[in-house]
């Protein structure tokens, strides 16, 4: 993320008419990826890579695929009680590199991935999918009670049908992603993944790993935004809050079976904009976010934190008792007229993960008291400061 910032800011030097839009969008992206990283650190799942190793893959491309798998591994907490990884490669035949319970640390996985040697040969993806199906079973280190994912990486069209073996895997409850580096056969990739939403046709693997991780980490997540609508938040910063929320929503799969989103706005008094059970599509949620009108009164963040607890109750659509991840993102400048400590601590004791995002002229200490952990405080989202002090921000990023 830091490298992206430095390179992008330097690239835009001298393009003053475009800087404002860039800084706003980049601040959103920075916070987006940091939130993704932290949510992924709480993930428990089984992930198997199925890598095309056929002769049509150029050796340099095969190395890029290895780096991509390593970057996905680096994005989560690896462990026998956290995320387990397996790796298979295929061409005319299928070869096991390691099954799900073989390695329990990131360095060990990186070494095993780096040692993988390309097979060459044809592209029998259907055969490989049939072979991969058993690698999620308990005797191969799988945990069927958890979310399980198969990531298929290929550069072209299979020489045999894939529809039925792919369906057999999905019928076991396994979520399948298909990545095609050369955009060769989209219809066949849809047959593998089962839906266009889980097909990726991009060849920018460095960026794609973030998209894949966020997709995986966002499954079965309940997300509530608590936004500061008080008079200390400028009209511009309130608009930035709304854009930030829409960017996050756009990055999830929102549905009854995946991610649910709710929003509470607060000022002197809090008000529910919508609950976790009100809307189940990204479009409807973004429309509701656009319609939010700023309250513009004094700032009672503690009262807002106490109020928002009700959105995590089953009556409002939460599944906290079923162990589904519960996340609260508080967006504020951090200057409250009441105490926040007890209310924030009560939410954290309930197992709700709190993030604090600063906007405008911020009070970092109060943001920390809300989140309870400096790793979940984001002050680089202070977009107003970025616009006014771009060079200072660049120096801070480079440090």
N, C-alpha and C positions, 0 to 999 in steps of 0.2 A: 504494500500500500504506500509506504514512504517513497519507494523508488518511482512508483507511478506518479505521485504528487510532484516530486522534484522534476522529473522528465517533462511532465505536462505543463507545469508552470513556466519552465524555461522555454518550452516550445512556443508558448503564447506571448512571450516578451515582445513588445512592440506592436501587439495587436490590441490596442486599448479599447477599441470599439466592441471587441468580443470578450474582454476580460470579465465583465460583470456576470454574464451568463455562465461562463466557464467556472468561476469561483463558486457560484451558487450550486451548480450541478455537481462539481467535484466534492464540495462539502457534504452533499447528500450521499454521494458514492462512498466517501471515506467512512462515514458513520454506518452506512449500510453494510460494508464489508466487516467492520469491527463488531457489529451486532451479530452478524453471521458467525464469525469466529467464536464468540463467547457462547452462543447457543449450541454450536457444534461440540463444545467441550463437555456438554452434559449428555451427549448422545450415547445410547446403547443400541447397537445394530450389527447385523452381519452384512458384509459387502464383498461380493465376488466380482473380479474383473475377468472378462472373456475377451482376449486380445487376438485380433487377426494377425497372424504371423506368416501369411502367404508370400509367394514370390513377387506379387505386385506391390508389396510394401518396400519402398526405398529404405536402405539402411539408416539414413539420416532421419526419416520419418519414424522408424521403429524406435530410435533413441528418444525422439520427442514424446512418443507414447509412453515410454518408460518414465520420463520425467513427469509426465502428466499424472500417472498412477502414484508416483512418489509424492507429488504435491497434494493429491487428495488424502493420502495417508497422513501427511503432515498437518492437515487441517482439522483433525479430530483427535480425541484422546484414545490411544490404542491400549487395549488390555483385554484379558479374558473376561472381565466383568464390564467392559466398556464397548469399544468397537473392534470387531474381529474382521480380518481381511483374508480372502483367498484369491488365488491367481491361476488362471488357465490360459493357454494359448492354443491356437488352432490354425491349421492350413488344410491339407488333405486328411490329416489325423489330428487328434487332440492330445495335449500334453499337460499333465498337472505340474505346476511349479510349487504350489503349497496350498494346503487346505486351511479352513478357517481357524483351527486351533493350533496351528504349527508355530506361529510367532506371536509374541505378546508385547513387543516393544517397537517403536518407530524405527530405531537404527537397524534392527534385525530385518524388518520388512524392506527398508531401503536397500540393504545389501542384497537380499534375495531378488528384488526387482532388477537391480543393476546387473546381476549375474545371469539373467534370462537371455538365452541365445535364440535368435530368429530361426524358425524352422524351414522357411521357403515352402514351395509346393502350391497346391490349388486352394480354393476357398469354399470349404464345405461347412457353411455356417449352421445349417440344419442339424447336421451330425454333432457339431459342437454344442448346440443348445440342448440336445437330448442328453449328451454327456454331462453337461453342467447341472442338470436338474437335481441330481442326487447330492450335489455338493453343499446343499443347505440342510441336509438331514443331520440328526444328532451324531451319527457315527462318523461324520466328516467334520464335526466341530460346530455344526449349525445349532441355532436356538430358535426353533419355529415359533416360540411364544413372543419373540421380538420382531421388529421390522427387519425384513431381509431384502437386499437389493442386488440385482445383476446389472453390471455396466458392460455393455457390448461395444467394443471399439473396432471399427472396420473401415476399409477404404473403398469398398466396392461391392458389387453384386454377388450374391451367393450363387454357386453352381447347382444348387438344389433348393427345394421348397423350405421355407422357414416358418410358415404360418402355424402349423399344428404343433411342432416342438416348442415354439415360443408360447403358444396358448397353454400348453401343458405346464410350463413353468409358472405362468401368471395364475393359473388355476390353483396352484399351491399357496397363493397369497404373496408371491414374490413380486416386487416392483422392478420392472425392467426399463433401463435407459439404453438408447441406441445412439451411438456417435459415428457419423460418417465424415471423414476428413476431406473427401473429394466430392461430396454432394452427388453421389453416383445414382442412387436408387431410393428416393424418398418413400415410395409406396412399400417397398420391402422393409425399410426401417420401421414404418408404422406397423407392419405385421409383427415385427419383433417386439416393439415396445407396447403395442396395443392401443396407442393414442398418439396423436401428433404432438401433444404437450410434452412428451418424454423423448422426443426425437431432437437431436442437436446436429445441425448441418454446418456448424462453424469449424474452421480449421485453426482458430486462435486458441490453442489448448491452454495457454497461460491464463486467459480470462475464463475459459470454459470450466476449469476446475472449481472456480468460485461459484459459478452458476449451479454446477452439479451438487456441490456441498450445501448450498443454500436450499436447493430442492430437497435433499435428503434430510437436512436438519429441520426443515419446516414441516415435515409430516407430523400430523397429530399435535399441532401446537395451538394453544389458545393465547391470543395476543390482545391486550387492552392498552390503548393510549390514554394517558391522563394529561391533558394539555392546559397550559396556563393561558387563560383568556383575559387576564387582568389589564388594567390601564397602563401598567409598566411595560407591556409588550406592544411594540409599535405595529402599525397596520402591515408594514412590510414583513416584519418578523413573524407575525401571525400567518401571513400568506406562505412564508417559508416553512412553518410548521406543517401546514396542510399539504404542501408539496412533498415534504419529507415523508409524511404518513402514506401518501399515495405511491411514492417510490417503493416503500417497504411492502405495501399491499400488492403491488404489481409483481413483486419478486416471489410471492408465495403462490401455491396452488390453493385457491380458496374454494371450499365446497363443504357440504355437510360432513364429509368423511375425512377432510384434511384440515385446513387452517380456518379458524373462526376469528373474527375481529370485532372488537367493541371500542367505543370512544366515549370518554367523559371529559367535559370541559368544566373548569372551575375558575372562580374569581372570588368574590365575597362568599358566594354559595356555589356548590357544584350542581351540575345538571347532566343527566344522561343524554347523550346524543343518539346512541343506539347500543344495544347489547350484543352479546356473542351469538344469540340465536335469531337476530332480526334479518340478517342478509347473508347470502351464501355465494355471491359472485363478486369478483373484483370490480366489475363495472358498477354495480349497485352501491358497493361500499365507497368507491371513489366519488360517486355522485352525492352521497350523503356527506362525505367530507367537504366537498365543494360548497355545500349548502350551509355549513356551520357559520353562524354569526357570532362575532366576538362579543363577550359579555361586558368587558370594560368597567370593572369596578376594582376594589382592593384585592389583595392576594392572600388567600387562606389555603396554603398548600396542605397543611395538616388536615383540615376539614375535607379537602378533596381526597386525600389518601384514605381517610376513614370511610368516605362515601363509596369509593371505587371498590372496596372489598365486596360489596353486594354483587358486583358483576361477575365475581368468581364463584358464585353459588349456583347449584344445579338449576334453580328456578329461572336463572338468567342465561342458561345454556352451557354452563361450565361442566367439565367432567373431571374436576380436581380429585374427586374420590376414586376415580378409576386410574389415577396416576398419570393422566395426560399433562404434558408440560404447560405450565401457566406462567405467562410473562407480562410484566407491566412496564411500559415505557413512559416515563414522566418527562415532559418537555416543558422547561421553565427557565426563567433567568435566575432562580434560586433565592429570591428575596421574599420570604413569607412573613406575614403578620402574626402567625401562630407557630407553635412548635411542630416539628415534623418527625422527631425521633421515635416516639412511642408508636405512632401510626405506621411508620415505615417498618419498624421492627416487628409489629404484629403481622403485617403482610408477609414478611420474610419467614416468620415462624410457621406460617401456613404452607410454606413450600413454594411461594410465588417469587419468581426471579425478577428483581427490580433493576431497571436501567434508568439512569438520569442523563438527559441530553440538555446541554446548556444552549441558550439562544439569547442574543442581545448582550448587554453588559451583565456578566454572570457573577454569582456567588458560589465559587467552587467548593467551599467548605460545606455549604448546605446541600449541594448536589451529592457530595460524598455521604452525608448523613442520610440522605434518601436511599441511595443505592446500597450502602453498607460495605462497599468494596470499590477501591479506586479503579479496578479493572472494568467496572461497569459504569464509569462516569465518562461522558464524552463532551469535552469542552471545545474540541476542534470543530464542532458544528456551529460555532459562533460565527455565523456567516457575515454579520454586520462588520465584525472586526476583520474578517478576511478581505472584504471589499475595501475597507478603509486603509488597511495596513498589509497589503499583499506581499511586499518585500520582507517585512518583519515575519510574516507567517512562513514564507519560503525558508528563511534562515532557521526558524524553529523546527520545521520539518527536516531540514538537512542535519541539524544537530541530533 
